[in-house]
């Protein structure tokens, strides 16, 4: 009986460690400087022949990410969008937007910083984003 209890405790301890290793933190708790609206520079997409931007909106459970969104085209759609809660993985290298069915995982190449002129920038997926 003691051996069975030891095995159960060991399994519970391993499960707890695995759960803790996969834990994701709310992005606002991780770094509040992410909160707000961010846009990339406008670039020309040779595939569509249109000017496009990427954007990020961090606003609690209603966060959103849009990749390659046509500029000045109300009927056009972004190449990829994700909506939902924004979280950061345990080691702070990935930003996850959305849930299981509609999500985007972005590498955090540079966390938000403010320059001497007050302009905020961050770098995700090798795109520089500017706080609006």
Steps between C-alpha positions, in 0.01 A plus 500: 500500500785740582662424163174587319474832686861579407430428134187716503689786667782472247254510207321801653832682546601434138160617374529819705847571358379444144202730557724771645743469206219561249348791688429815303476843656262780403703743288390803706630331816823399325573846355235773512685693226350257245149635572369721221483514121807428285556528122787406272633720223308478174666261255419406141387138462609372158250211518193726524640821353374688806645698787458299821564533873499267798333607822469391860237609750557395862186562702435223755275221370428695180851507357553467126779442248479560125773400256537664159187712503438710187510875565208717383289204389184456708390177328843329512595246765827446679708193406463375857316626807463372854281624781474426871707520816870592465750290695874457520668162538700419813840605365371823343592412142152456347186712497182295450180672385168314506381152582525152353294564185621851413847581624836641400834433668755776446867505593592789729820627343505825702269603782344849499744786551457876485755716320612852596218651290234300685433253213431143617621209287511123532607227261288190438570243228779730372249782440547828685169623638430855615259589779221723372 
